[in-house]
């Protein structure tokens, strides 16, 4: 497609600028204290964009062949994506903790489940990448591993935005809050990456329809994050969230707090001998008063 290459070039040039703007807006809003993992992720993306942009234009500085440039970009992109997947994992965990702040018991159980799902996904990832179908020498192994990680992370991101969409009001927040905005950006990005992974599995070219979807989603996510962090949060969203006493989540939170905790034990000692002697003395007094 002749129109796709210049459009991708334009988006690739715009993305580093938008990423830097989103990173600076987060710092300006002093949200790096509340969302350190999200801030680290955006900062890491700024470094990635800087490096990958240099690779795209290195043929203007050094005499490299298009094949070498493509291979360098693919290995650089997927290597950075695998490292960035760890940053996304901690960012998703941070968003979940923020939205579950009013119910720490359910938050603890949710974090445990979140980590075990991630471990299971990693095991499935290792099993799939070791299949004989991925041993073709014509296939770049780094892209296979990267695509599997992209699918695993995308599923976690989509699950997070689905959870936020269902429970955001029940947990005392709204769609205008930054917690939902962060999850929305990750969700849009994940949906495009999940769809694009099917195209990227067939074509490893830089200028492909799969990369076009990823670029559109990345720019949309950056614009969403910039907009949410530019608009000041309301006092209800910025302060500590409290739930009404009639909320059924409080009861579930009490049950979750009790799970995994040992019941309190009370040590019962032997009966004191002082009470026994007093009882004997009372019986003797009654006996003496009755006898003439």
Secondary structure, DSSP 8 states (H G I E B T S, - for coil): -HHHHHHHHHHHHHHHHHHHHHHHHHHHTTTTTT-HHHHHHHHHHHHHHHHHHHHHTGGGTS---HHHHHHHHHHHHHHHHHHHHHHHHHHHHHHHHHHTTT-HHHHHHHHHHHHHHHHHHHHHHHHHHTSGGG--TTS-HHHHHHHHHHHHHHHHHHHHHHHHHHHTTTTT--TTSHHHHHHHHHHHHHHHHHHHHHHHHH---SSSHHHHHHHHHHHHHHHHHHHHHHS---HHHHS-----TT-HHHHHHHHHHHTT------------HHHHHHHHHHHHHHHHHH--
